[in-house]
């Protein structure tokens, strides 16, 4: 008895009556989709209790690589197999019978057909029979490329958890979604990437942008510049790009660069030990960092050319980008290139009062003079850094400036000033206590 899920109620009753009353010494094989298997098994269990039958439920697993190859060889001509290649069928179906046989059917009817359209038609036909809330869950989830937590889906869709949990349970039972545990978090994801792609492609561009915007809002609440999470940062940038939000995209790009340059390229990174210990691998290579800088400057120019923010905000973004780019080049000994960026960032910082960015620029200059062993310029820059850090009440940069002054005086072999510096350090230590 194949595809029992298509049986109407009367047919099921007829089957139950037949199995209950007939005295037949034979085995019955009954196939059904997962969403109907619960009712079928309940019926068979009832018959088992009345007639003493043995019932075995078998869940068919995805086809293995060799099974897919064998099925394709028996279903398609050699020319089609040679053109597509064995890996095509394995990659596109991932062994799921529903997808594999839809691909085979489409290619049998028309060898030049686009199989993906046929698959999407099949998927959307099944999805069209779902309730509105179930369709909304699938639509919202399709913008998350790596799945999402139930609470995140609820926020994007606007439903309550009480509404979406039973609705999602039904969709999971239909084998469209699956649940998985990730660091003790429940994640909903599509059973197959092709299902996600078909649903995503069916959404209008305007709705897609709106869903990506909502997803970014939800994920941004979990982001912290003090926490090492490159995957979350990449997801945020993806949603900002897809929703057309250039300013948030640039801000996230700047956050990535701060982490990237601090971890991989700074001479003396000012970062807490617990953050450093959590970073088991570099954020990116030098080439990738330079590509990020290029992207940040490109987005900055795009924002500026379309006047998407106020003059003050644009100056802040420009100063931040140029400070990071300049500090990066200085850390690699590209001093002339670095100074061009830093000079522009300092000019903007002075004009608009961006003290934090100004402090970072002076720190980069100090490192440049330290690397080039220019003690006099180091002493001058470190003093400027100390003054500005005190004005901004940035204790760790005050400490950095004092140390750099000490290094410059040591290089100058100025024992008198070293003695005075010792008094400054003692006074600063008492202040911290």
N, C-alpha and C positions, 0 to 999 in steps of 0.2 A: 504494500500500500504506500504509494509515493505521495509526497507533498500533502500530508494530512491537514496542514494548516489552511488548505484551500477548501476543505470539506465544509459544507454548511451544517447547521445543527441537526437537520433530519438525517443527513448522511452519517454523521457521527453516531447518532442514536441507532441507526440501522447496523453500523459496524459493531457497536457494543452488543446489540441483540444477537448478531451472528456469532460473535466470539463467545458469548455467554451460553448460547443454546446448542450450537453445533458441536457434535462429537467427532472432531477431526484430529488425527494424530499427525500434526504438521507444525512447522515453525512459521511464524509470521514476522516479516521484516517491515516495520513501519517507519517511514522517514518524515521528519517535520523540521521546520525552522525553530530556532531556540525560543522565539517569543510564544510559540504554541506548544512547546514540549511539556510545560508544566501541566496544562489541562489534559494532554494526551497521557502522560505518565500517571496522573491521578485516576483517569478512567481505567487504565490497564491495571493499576494497583488494586482497584476495586474488584476487577474481574479475577485477579490472582487470588484474592481472599475467598472468592466464591467458587472458583474452579480449580485452584491449586496450580495454576500455570507458573512457570519460571520466567521471569522478566529480566532482561539485561539491557541497560541503557548504555549506548556507545556514543561518545562525542567524537566526531570526525575532526582530526587535526589537519592543519594545512598540508598540502602536498609537499613532499620532499623534492629536491632538485631533480633527482633521477626520474621521479614520477611525473613531474611537469614536462620534462623532455620527452618521455615516452608518450604521454597524452598528445603533445603537439605533433610528434611524428606520425601518430595514427589519425590526426584530424586535419592536417594541412599538407599542401603540396611542398615538394622539396625547394621549389623556387622561393616561396614565401618564407620558409624556415631559414634559407640561406640569406635572404635580404634582411630579415629582422634580427636574426641571431638568437641563439638559445637564451642568452642573458636578458634579452628584452622581455620575454614572457615571465621569467623569474622575477625581474625587477618590478614589472607593472602589476603583477598579480600577487606577489609575495606568497604564492601557494594557496590563496583563498579560492575555493571552487567557484563561488559566485562571480568573481572578477575574471578568473582564467577562462571560464566557458563563455562569458560575454565577449571577451577578446577573440576567442576562436570563432564564435558565431559571426562577429562583425567581419573578420578577415575572410571567412568562408564565403560570405555573401558578396563582399567587395574587397579584394586584396589591397586596393589603394585607399581604403577608408581610414579615417582618423578614429582609432579605437577609443580614444579618451572621450570623444563625444558620446559614443554609445554607452560607455560606462557611466558618464555623468547623467545621461538620460535615465538609465536604470536606477541609479541612486536617487535622483530627484523624484522619480515616480514613487519610490518607497517612502521618501521623506514627506512627500505631499500628503500622505495618508495620516501623518502624525497630527497631534493637537497643536494649536497655536503656541502654547507655552513650550512644548517640546521642540518645535521648529525654532523658536527664539533662543533656546538653550544651544542648539546646534549652530545657529548663525553666529551667536556671540562667541562661542568656543572656537569657531573657525579662524578668528583673527589671532588667536594664541597659537603660535607655531609649535610650542612644546607643552601644550596642555595648560590647565589652570585649576586653581582650587575652587571648590563649590561656592565659597563666599565671594570670590572674585567674579564668578559668572553671575551670581545674584546681583552684585553691584552694577555690572554692565547692563544686565537685562532690566533691572528695576523691580524684579520680583523679590519676595521674601524667601528665606531659606525653607520655610514651611511649604511654600509653593513649589520650589524647584526640586526639592529632594525626591518626592514621589514621582514627579514627571521625569526626572533624569533616570530614576531606577527603571522605569519602563523602557526608556531609550537604551539603557545598558543591556536590558534583557533581550532587546532586538538586535544586539551585537553591532550597533552603530558606534557606541562608546565603550570604553573600558576604564576601570578604576585601577590606580596603582599607588603604592606608598613611596614617597620620596622624603627622606629625613623626617619620618613620622607625620608627613602632611599627605592628605588624600588629594590626588590629582586626577582630574577627568581629562581623557584624551581620546582621540578617534581611534577606532580599531584598525584603521588603515589610512595612510596619508592621502590616498586617492579620494576617500570619502571627504576629508577636510577640503581638498582642492576643489572638488565639485561644488560643495556648498559655498565655499568662498567665492568662486567664480560666478555663482548665481546671484550674488548680492550686487545691488546697484553701487556705482562709484561713490555717490554721496553718502549712502548708508555705511559703506565700508569705512570711509573717512571718519564718520561719527563714531563707529564702533572702536576704531583704533584710538580715537581721542579719549573715549571713556576708559579703554584698557590702559592707556598711558596714565590717566588720573589714578586708577586703582593701583597700578604697580609703583608709581612714584611715591606712594605713602610708605612703601617698604624700603626705599632707597636711602642710604646714608653715606655721605662722603667719608665717614670714618670706618666704614665696613667694607672689607674686600669681597666684592661680588661682581666680577666682570660679566657673568651671564645676565644678571638683572640689568646691568648698564646697557648691554647690547640689545636686550629686549626693549628697553625704554627708547633707545635711539631708533629701533625698527618701527615702533608705533608712532613716534614723532614724525618720521619720514613719511610713513604711509598716510598719516592724517594731515600732512602738509603744514605742520607747525614748525616753521623754520627757527624761530627764536628759542623755544624749548629744546629743539634739536641741537642748536649751537651751545646752549648752556650745558646740556648733557655731554657734548663733545669736550667742552672745557673741563668738566668734572673728571672725565676719563683721562684727559691729558695731565691734570694735576696728579692723579694717582700714578699714571704711567711714568711721568718724568721724575716724580719724587722717589718712586721705587727703583727705577732702572738707571737714571741718569744723573741725579743730584750727587754732588760731592759729599755733602753731609746732610742726609735727609732728616728733617725734623718730623718724626713720626713715632707714635707709641710702639712699645715692644710687642704688645698683643696683636697689633695690626700687621707688623712685620712678620711675626711668627705664623700668622694665618695665610701668608702669601707663599705657597709652596712652589710657585712657578712665576716667572716674569709676566708682566701684563702684556708685553709685546716686544718684538724685536726693534732694532733701530729703524729699519726700513718702514715697519708698520707705524712707528711713532711719527716719522716724517710725513707719512701719508695722512695721518690724523691731523697733523698741523696744517697740511695743504688743504684738507677738507674744511677745517675750521675757518681758515682765511677765506676760502671760496664761499662758504655760507655767510660769513660776515659781509663780504662784498655784495652778495645777493640781497641781504637784508637792507644794507645801506642804499643800494640802487633803487629800491622800491619804498624807501622811507617807512619801514614797517614798525619802527619804534621811535621814541622821542630822541632828540639830540643827546641828552644826558645819558640815556640808557645805551645808546649806540656807542658813545665814547667809553662807557664802562666795559662793554663787550670788547671793543677794539683794544683797550688798554690790557684787559685780561689775556686776550689772544696773543698780543705782541710780547707781553711779559713772559708768558710760557714759552713762546718760540725763541725769544732771546736767551732765556735761561738755558734752554735745551742746547742751543748752538754753543754757548759759552762752556757748558759742561763737556763738550766734545772738542774744545780748543779752537772753535771757529769764531774767533773774537770779533773780527770786523763785522761779520754777518750778524753776530749776536748783538753788538752795540747799536746797530741800525734799529733793530726791534726795540731794545731797551730804552734808547733815547726817545723814541716816539711814545712809549708807554709812560715814561717819566713826565714828559711834556703834558700828556693828557691827565695824568694823576695830579700834577701841580695845578692845572687849570680847573679841574673839577673836584679836587679834594679827595681823591681816592687813596687814602693813607695806606690801606693794606696792600694794594698793588704797588705803591711807591716803596714800601718796606721790602717787598719781594724783589723789586728791581735793584735796590741798593745791596741786598744780599747777593744777587748775581754778580754785581760789580765787585763786591768784596772777594768772591770766589775767583773771579777773573784775575784780580790783582794778586791774590794769594798764589794762584797757579803760575803766574808770570813773575813772581817774587818781586813785585813792585811795592816795597814796604811803605813808602810815603803816600802813594795813592791808596793803598789798603787802609792806612791809618785815617786818612781823610774820609774815605767812604764809610769806614766802620763808625767813626764819630757821627756822621750824618745818620747812619742807621740807628745808633744809640739814642740820638735826640728824637728821631721820629717814633721809635718804638716806645720811648717813655711817654710821648704825647698821646700815643694810641693805647697806652697801658697794656702793651703786649709783652708780658714778662719773659717768655721764652726767647723772643727776639732781642730783648734787652740783654739776656744772658749770652746769646750768640754774638751780639755786638761787642760785649766786654771781652769775650774770648778772642775775637778777631783783633781787637785793639791790642790785647796782650801779645798776640802773635806778631803783629806789626812792630811793636816796641822791641820784642825779642830780636826781630830781624834788624832793627835799627841799633840794637845793643844799647838802648837808652835805659840805664839802671835807675836813674832818678824817677823817670816816669813809670818804670816797673814797680817801684816802691809805692808810688801814688795809686797805681792800678790795684795793688794788693789791698789798699785801704778801701777802694771803690768796691772790690769784690766782697770784702768782709761786710761792708754796709749793705750791699745788695742781698747777701745771704741772710742777714738779720731781718731785712725787710720781707723776704720770702717767708721766714719763720713766723 
